[in-house]
Amino acid sequence: MTADTGTLLDDTGGGDAGGETDVAERLDEAVRAVDAPDVVFALSRGGRRAVRCGGTAPPPPVPRDRLRYELGSASKTYTGLLLAELVGTGVVGGGDPAAAHLDPGRTHGHRSAITLTHLVTHTSGLPALPRDFYRQALPHWHTNPYAHYPPERVVRAFLSRRPPRHRPGTRWRYSNFGVSVLGHALAAATATPWEELLTARVMNPLGLTGTALHPAGAPGTDATGHRADGATPVPGLRTGGFQPAGAVRATPHDLLTFLEAHLRPEDTPLGDALRAVGRPLLRRGVGHRHVHTLTWFRHPTDHGPMYFHAGATSGQQAFIGFRPDTGTALAALATRRIRLRDTFVATAYGLLYGTP
């Protein structure tokens, strides 16, 4: 593996040199454990940052930690925070029926019972994707399967008379469809396009200048993803009508800024919303062992909970998470499509779980 490892520390005051060395070694081990053309592990602990980069490909002209990476499903944490902010400021209610915002003045049978909170917590009863999605996506499955399914088609599929598979609020089923509908409902409720709404209500208040919702199309801005072979490049992800569920791309440093805001909400303009997305909201699975907040997966550790979300696109993977008990945030990124026996998520999860 070719590596361009380097530690970048944001010194906010004293520190433990031995502790910094230990963090760097752990990050280097994580980088070496992931087989991908480009790998970045960025960690913040108590406000001090360390970033380590590497990969099987030669270092690109622009340092790997300065490129923007596709988050895939981890983008949902941004849309969830947007919902919490709009609820907290009284713009919408979590119990609002989504159909009432998307098509006011009309009833939509079973769909009228699906609320904004159902959509973000994957309890809406909607499938992972609309039934008619796969036929049009198959020709583009390894490049851009979502690009040709526009927002109005997502909304139309939601407002169809086909009943959800389960009564809303009764079962958990992961749904890109549901979170996408949520984004369009918020846009309709505010009469503001989702991109502008997320930028104004989340990205700008948190100072996320290295975050975008489209590939730039300019060299040296976005990391290049690869198919599962680790050699064949794929074009930048375009999400069509599924933007709220997977469009965010960001630099490792911006991801740490986003995660650090969750660790210190009182230092941000979104304090109430950030606290809201950290509260346990539902449990599922055998013995109700799996805990979820409005937008994060939450697992226990020996000293307190850790929050995380992973994502994958046609050519990249991402893992973001934080632990309030240790003041630790982690962003991990790799430019290779997920494949059988992939080590990326397990490595990132283990690093966050085991960081003292």
C-alpha positions in Angstrom: 0.0 0.0 0.0 1.3 3.4 -1.0 0.8 5.9 1.9 1.0 9.6 2.3 0.4 9.6 6.0 0.6 12.8 8.0 -0.8 14.1 11.2 -2.6 17.5 11.3 -3.3 18.7 14.8 -5.6 21.6 15.7 -4.0 22.5 19.0 -6.6 24.0 21.3 -4.4 24.0 24.3 -1.9 21.7 26.1 -1.9 18.1 25.3 -0.3 14.8 25.8 2.4 14.0 23.3 2.2 10.3 24.2 -1.5 10.4 23.6 -1.0 12.0 20.2 1.4 9.4 19.2 -1.0 6.6 20.3 -3.8 8.2 18.2 -1.5 8.5 15.2 -0.5 4.9 15.5 -4.1 3.7 15.7 -5.0 5.8 12.7 -2.1 4.4 10.7 -3.2 0.9 11.6 -6.7 1.7 10.4 -5.5 3.1 7.1 -3.4 0.0 6.5 -6.3 -2.3 7.2 -8.5 -0.8 4.4 -7.8 -1.9 0.8 -8.8 1.0 -1.4 -7.1 3.5 -3.8 -7.6 6.3 -1.3 -8.2 6.0 2.5 -8.6 8.8 5.0 -9.2 8.5 8.8 -9.8 11.8 10.6 -10.2 11.9 14.4 -10.9 14.7 16.8 -10.5 14.2 20.5 -11.1 17.0 22.9 -10.9 19.5 20.0 -7.5 18.2 18.8 -7.5 16.7 15.3 -5.4 14.1 13.7 -5.7 13.0 10.1 -4.0 10.1 8.4 -4.2 9.3 4.7 -3.0 6.4 2.5 -4.2 4.0 -0.1 -3.2 1.6 -2.8 -3.0 4.4 -5.4 -0.2 7.0 -5.7 -1.0 10.2 -3.8 -3.1 12.5 -5.9 -1.8 16.0 -6.8 -4.2 17.5 -4.1 -3.7 16.0 -0.6 -6.3 13.4 0.1 -7.5 15.2 3.2 -8.4 18.2 1.1 -10.7 16.4 -1.3 -14.5 16.0 -0.9 -15.8 12.4 -0.5 -19.3 11.0 -1.1 -21.1 10.2 2.1 -24.0 8.1 0.6 -26.4 7.2 3.3 -24.5 9.1 6.0 -26.0 12.2 4.3 -29.2 11.3 6.2 -27.7 12.7 9.4 -27.7 16.2 7.7 -31.4 15.8 6.7 -32.3 14.6 10.1 -30.6 17.6 11.7 -32.5 19.9 9.3 -35.8 18.4 10.4 -34.8 18.8 14.1 -34.0 22.5 13.4 -37.3 23.1 11.6 -39.2 21.4 14.3 -37.4 23.3 17.1 -38.1 26.6 15.5 -41.7 25.8 14.9 -41.6 25.7 11.1 -43.0 22.2 11.0 -44.0 19.5 13.5 -42.5 16.1 13.7 -46.1 14.7 13.7 -47.1 16.5 10.5 -48.3 14.2 7.8 -45.8 14.4 4.9 -48.7 14.3 2.3 -50.2 17.4 3.8 -47.1 19.4 2.9 -46.6 17.7 -0.5 -50.2 17.9 -1.7 -52.2 20.1 0.7 -55.9 20.0 0.7 -56.2 16.4 -0.5 -56.4 13.0 1.3 -54.1 10.1 0.3 -55.5 7.1 2.1 -52.9 5.1 4.0 -50.2 7.6 3.0 -51.9 10.3 5.0 -50.8 8.5 8.3 -47.1 8.8 7.5 -45.5 11.6 9.5 -42.2 13.4 9.0 -40.8 11.6 12.0 -41.8 8.2 10.6 -39.9 9.1 7.4 -36.6 10.0 9.1 -36.7 7.1 11.6 -37.4 4.4 8.9 -40.8 3.5 10.5 -43.0 4.8 7.6 -43.7 1.4 6.2 -42.3 2.4 2.8 -39.9 0.1 1.0 -36.2 0.9 0.6 -36.9 2.4 -2.9 -40.0 2.9 -5.1 -41.2 -0.2 -6.9 -40.6 1.4 -10.3 -37.0 2.4 -9.4 -35.1 -0.7 -10.3 -36.2 -1.0 -14.0 -34.8 2.4 -14.9 -31.8 2.0 -12.6 -30.4 -1.3 -13.8 -28.6 0.1 -16.9 -26.7 2.5 -14.6 -26.4 0.3 -11.6 -22.5 0.5 -11.4 -22.3 4.2 -12.1 -25.3 6.5 -11.3 -28.4 4.4 -10.5 -30.3 7.4 -8.9 -29.5 10.1 -11.4 -32.5 9.4 -13.7 -35.2 9.3 -11.1 -36.2 13.0 -10.5 -37.7 14.6 -7.4 -41.2 14.8 -8.9 -41.2 11.1 -9.5 -40.2 10.4 -5.9 -43.1 12.5 -4.7 -45.5 10.9 -7.2 -44.5 7.4 -6.1 -45.1 8.4 -2.5 -48.6 9.9 -3.2 -49.7 6.8 -5.1 -52.6 4.8 -3.6 -50.4 1.8 -2.9 -50.5 1.2 0.9 -47.3 1.0 2.9 -46.1 -2.5 3.7 -46.7 -2.0 7.4 -48.7 0.4 9.5 -46.6 3.6 10.0 -44.8 3.6 13.3 -45.0 -0.2 13.9 -41.9 -1.6 12.2 -38.4 -0.4 11.4 -37.3 -0.8 7.8 -34.4 1.2 6.3 -35.7 3.4 3.5 -33.8 5.7 1.1 -37.3 6.4 -0.3 -38.7 7.6 3.0 -35.8 10.0 3.8 -36.0 11.4 0.3 -39.7 12.0 0.7 -38.9 13.8 4.0 -36.6 16.2 2.2 -39.2 17.0 -0.4 -41.8 17.5 2.2 -39.6 20.0 4.1 -38.9 21.8 0.8 -42.6 22.1 0.1 -43.4 23.2 3.7 -40.9 26.0 3.5 -41.3 26.8 -0.2 -37.6 26.5 -0.5 -35.6 24.0 -2.6 -34.0 21.3 -0.4 -30.5 22.3 -1.4 -31.1 25.9 -0.4 -32.9 24.9 2.7 -30.1 22.5 3.9 -27.4 25.1 3.1 -29.2 28.0 4.9 -30.3 26.0 8.0 -27.5 23.5 8.5 -24.4 24.1 6.4 -24.0 27.8 6.8 -24.7 28.0 10.5 -22.1 25.3 11.2 -19.5 26.9 8.8 -19.3 23.8 6.5 -17.5 25.5 3.6 -16.0 22.2 2.4 -19.4 20.5 1.9 -21.4 20.3 -1.3 -24.4 18.5 -2.7 -23.2 17.9 -6.3 -19.9 16.7 -7.8 -17.8 19.8 -8.8 -16.8 18.5 -12.2 -13.4 20.3 -11.6 -10.1 18.4 -11.0 -8.7 18.5 -7.6 -12.0 19.0 -5.8 -13.7 15.6 -5.5 -12.2 12.3 -4.8 -12.6 9.7 -7.5 -14.5 6.6 -6.6 -13.7 3.1 -8.0 -15.6 -0.1 -8.6 -15.1 -3.1 -6.4 -12.0 -4.1 -8.4 -10.3 -1.0 -6.9 -9.0 0.1 -10.4 -12.0 1.1 -12.5 -13.0 4.7 -11.8 -16.7 5.7 -11.6 -18.2 9.1 -12.2 -19.2 11.3 -9.3 -22.6 10.4 -7.7 -25.7 12.2 -8.9 -28.7 11.4 -6.8 -31.7 12.7 -8.7 -34.7 12.8 -6.5 -32.9 11.0 -3.7 -30.7 13.9 -2.7 -32.0 14.1 0.9 -31.0 10.5 1.4 -27.5 10.5 -0.1 -26.2 13.7 -1.8 -23.7 15.1 0.7 -20.0 15.1 -0.1 -17.5 16.7 2.2 -13.8 17.0 3.1 -12.6 15.1 6.2 -12.0 18.4 8.0 -15.6 19.6 7.3 -16.9 16.2 8.6 -15.0 16.7 11.8 -16.5 20.2 12.1 -20.0 18.6 11.7 -19.3 15.9 14.2 -17.7 18.3 16.8 -20.8 20.3 16.7 -22.7 17.3 18.1 -20.1 17.0 20.8 -20.4 20.7 21.8 -23.8 21.9 20.7 -23.7 24.8 23.0 -21.0 26.4 20.9 -23.1 26.4 17.8 -26.2 28.2 16.5 -28.0 24.8 16.2 -27.6 23.8 19.9 -31.2 22.7 20.4 -31.4 20.8 17.2 -28.1 19.0 17.8 -29.2 18.0 21.3 -32.5 16.7 19.8 -30.8 14.4 17.3 -28.8 12.8 20.1 -31.8 11.7 22.2 -32.9 8.0 22.0 -36.1 7.8 20.1 -36.9 4.1 19.3 -35.7 0.6 19.9 -35.8 -2.4 17.7 -34.6 -6.0 17.2 -34.5 -8.9 19.7 -34.8 -7.6 23.2 -35.0 -4.0 21.7 -31.2 -3.9 21.9 -30.8 -1.6 18.9 -31.3 2.1 19.8 -31.9 4.9 17.4 -32.1 8.6 17.7 -33.9 10.8 15.2 -31.0 10.2 12.8 -28.1 8.3 14.4 -27.5 4.6 15.2 -26.6 4.4 18.9 -24.6 1.6 20.5 -23.4 1.2 24.1 -19.7 1.2 25.1 -18.2 0.6 28.5 -18.5 4.3 29.5 -21.3 5.7 27.4 -23.1 5.6 24.1 -21.5 6.1 20.7 -23.4 7.5 17.7 -22.6 6.6 14.1 -23.8 6.3 10.5 -22.2 4.6 7.5 -22.8 5.1 3.8 -21.8 3.7 0.5 -22.1 4.8 -3.2 -21.2 3.3 -6.5 -17.5 3.9 -5.8 -17.0 5.2 -2.2 -17.6 4.5 1.4 -18.0 6.6 4.5 -18.3 6.2 8.2 -18.9 9.1 10.6 -19.5 8.9 14.4 -18.9 10.5 17.8 -18.6 9.6 21.5 -19.7 12.2 24.0 -18.1 10.3 26.9 -14.6 10.7 25.4 -15.2 13.8 23.3 -14.1 11.8 20.2 -15.3 12.2 16.6 -14.3 10.1 13.7 -14.7 10.4 9.9 -13.4 7.6 7.8 -13.5 7.5 4.0 -12.5 5.1 1.2 -12.7 5.3 -2.6 -13.7 1.7 -3.4 -17.2 0.3 -3.8 -18.2 -2.0 -0.9 -17.6 -5.7 -1.6 -17.8 -9.1 0.1 -15.7 -9.3 3.3 -14.9 -5.6 3.1 -13.0 -4.4 6.2 -13.8 -0.7 6.0 -16.9 -0.3 8.3 -15.6 -2.8 10.8 -12.2 -1.0 11.0 -13.9 2.4 11.5 -16.4 1.1 14.0 -13.7 -0.6 16.0 -11.5 2.5 16.0 -14.3 4.7 17.4 -15.5 2.1 19.8 -12.0 1.4 21.2 -10.6 5.0 21.4 -9.9 5.7 25.0 
